[in-house]
Amino acid sequence: MRKAIFIRHGQTQSDVTGIKGRIDVDLSQEGIQQMAMIGYILSKQGQKPDLIVTSPLKRAQVAGQIINPGNLIQLLSEQVNELDLGQMAGQISELDLEKYEQERKQYHAESIREAIDRAMSLLNDLKDSEFQCVAIISHSILMTLLYQSLPKAQGLPASIPMLHGCGFEVSLEPEFKVINLFPDTLLDSLKDSGWPLDQKIGLPL
């Protein structure tokens, strides 16, 4: 099955106390180690990508370079950049989506619909490509919005925490659908933790 694997970048080093949005920060040493482990997991699960797509932000670019097994093509794409919080970036510690939509224009911030649509446009581009497995390094808010908006295979949660180095797999054909969590042990971990599998929850995650 042709698919895309969305993976959140590793932990970052930053003095920013609020939600970073598109503030450009580097991976921390721990984040680098996390992404090295993710590269190992991809290999162990037999999911060697044949294309890597990352957000243009440094933390995603470096994460992509770390998991890159050899000389794969690595593309930068605004389509998977973080939600543009405008002047809210670094100023808020949590995101209420309803309030955000009501107030975003005064902060020159992107709409939720715009963010989902650009991520979906990348999936449409990949659907028409020859690539069989694409690793996409993106960000927590965008990935949460996309995950909650896509149909899901039976048994998958309505919402998941977008932990560093974790994410989900999306089928590219015959339809866009979340078919698994990444890593494949994540679902069991969520069940063990008591995560509410049957309900969407608010941000941040």
N, C-alpha and C positions, 0 to 999 in steps of 0.2 A: 504493500500500500504506500502510495506517495504521501509524504507528510511534512509538516513543519513543526519543529520543537521550539517553543518559546521558553527562554531561560532568563531569569533575572540576573543581572550582573552581581559580582561579589560585593562585600562590604566596602565602604569608602572611608577615606580620611578627610575630615572636614571640620571646621569650626562652626558651620551652619547648624543652628539648633532646630530650626523648623523644617518643613518639607522642602527638599532641595529643588524639586521640579527640574528645570533646565540649567540650574547653576552647575558649572562644569568642575567637577572634582575628580581626584584620582582614586584608584583602588588603594585600600590599606594593605599592609602585608598579609593580614588575615584574609582579605578579599582575594589576593593573588593566590594564596594557598587553596581557598575554596574553589576557584576556577580551575586550578590544576587538578583537583579531585573530580570536578565535573567532567573534565576531559577524559579522565580515567574511567569514570562511570559510563560515559558514552561508548567508550571502547569495549568495556566489559559487557554492556547490554547489546553489543553488536549493532549500534546505531551510529556508525561512522557517517557524518554528514558529507555531502558532496558540494555544499555551498554554505558559507557563513555570512549572515546579514546582521549588521549591528547598527544601533543608533549612532549618530555622530558624536555623542558625548564621550569624553575620554574613558570614563569608567566602563562603558560598553565596548568601545574599541579595543581596549587592553584585554578585557575579558575574552573577546573573540580571538585575539591573537594567542592567548594562553591555551585555549581549547583547540586551536587549529592544528589538526594532525598532518603536518607536512606543508605543502604549498597550495592549499585550497584557495580558491578565489574568495576574498573577503570584501563585501560591498558595504558601504555606508548608506543608510537610508533614513531620510527624514520621516518616512512613513511609520517607523517604529520608535521615533523619539518620544520622550516623556510628554505627558500632557503639559501644555504651555500655560503655566500658572500666572504669567505676566508679573505684575508687581506684588503678587501674593507670595512668590517664591521666597523661601527663607523666613517668611513673616508669620506663617500659620503652622500649628503643630498637628492639626487634624483637618480632615476634609469632609464636610457635610455636602454631599452632591447636590441636594435640592437647594441649599443656601448658595452653593457655588454658582449654580446656573442663574440664580436670581441676581447675583452681584458681580459676575465675572466681567461684564462689559466695562465697568468703571475701573477695573484693574488691568484692562487690555489683555484678558486671558482667553484661551481657546475654549470653545464649547465642547461638551462631552461627545455630541454627535459628530463633530468634525474629527475628533481624535479617533473614534471608532471607525469612521469612514476611511481615514487614511490607512489605518492598519488593515482594513478589509481590502483596500486597493492593492496592497502588497500581496495578500493572499491570492487575489485575482491574477496578478502578474506571475506568481509562482505556479498557479494552476496551468497556465499556458506555456510553461517552460519545460525543459527536459530533466530538471533536477528531481531526484527521488527522495532525498532527505535533506532538509534545510534547517540549520540551527540559527535561530534568531535571538540575538541578545538585546533585551529591551529593559523596561523599567516597571516598577511596581504598580503605579496608578494605571498606566495604559494597559498593562497586562490584566489587571483586575477588571477594567471596563470591557475588554475584549472577551475575557473568560465568561463574564456574566451575561454577555450578549449572544454568545454562540450556543447552538444546541449541543447536548452532551450525550455520550453513551450511557446506557443504563448503569446505575450504581455510582456515578460520579457526583460529587457534591455540587450544590448550587453555587457555592463560593469557596475559595481556598485562600489561605494566607500566602502572599507572594514573598516567600522567604528568599534570601540571597542564594543563588545557585539552583533554585527550584523553578518549576513552571508546569507546562502542560503541552501535550501533543495535539495537533490539529490535522485531520485528514484533508488532503487537497483534492480528492476525488472519491466518490462522485459528488459529494457536497462537503462544505466546510463544517466540521463537527469536532468537538473535543473528544478524543478517543481514549486518552490516558493521561495520568499525571506524570510529571517528571521530577525526580527519579521515580521508577516504578514502585518503590517502597513507600512513597509519600502518602498514598491513600491509607495504608495500614497505620502509619504514624499518626495521621489525623484521627482515625478511629480510636486509637489508643489514648489520644490526648483529650477526647471528649469534644472535638470540634463539631459545631452544629452543621451536619452534612446536608440538611434539608432546607436551609434557609440562606438567603443572601444577607450579607452583613455590610455595614458601612465601611468607609475608608477612615484612616489608613489601615493597611493590612501588612 
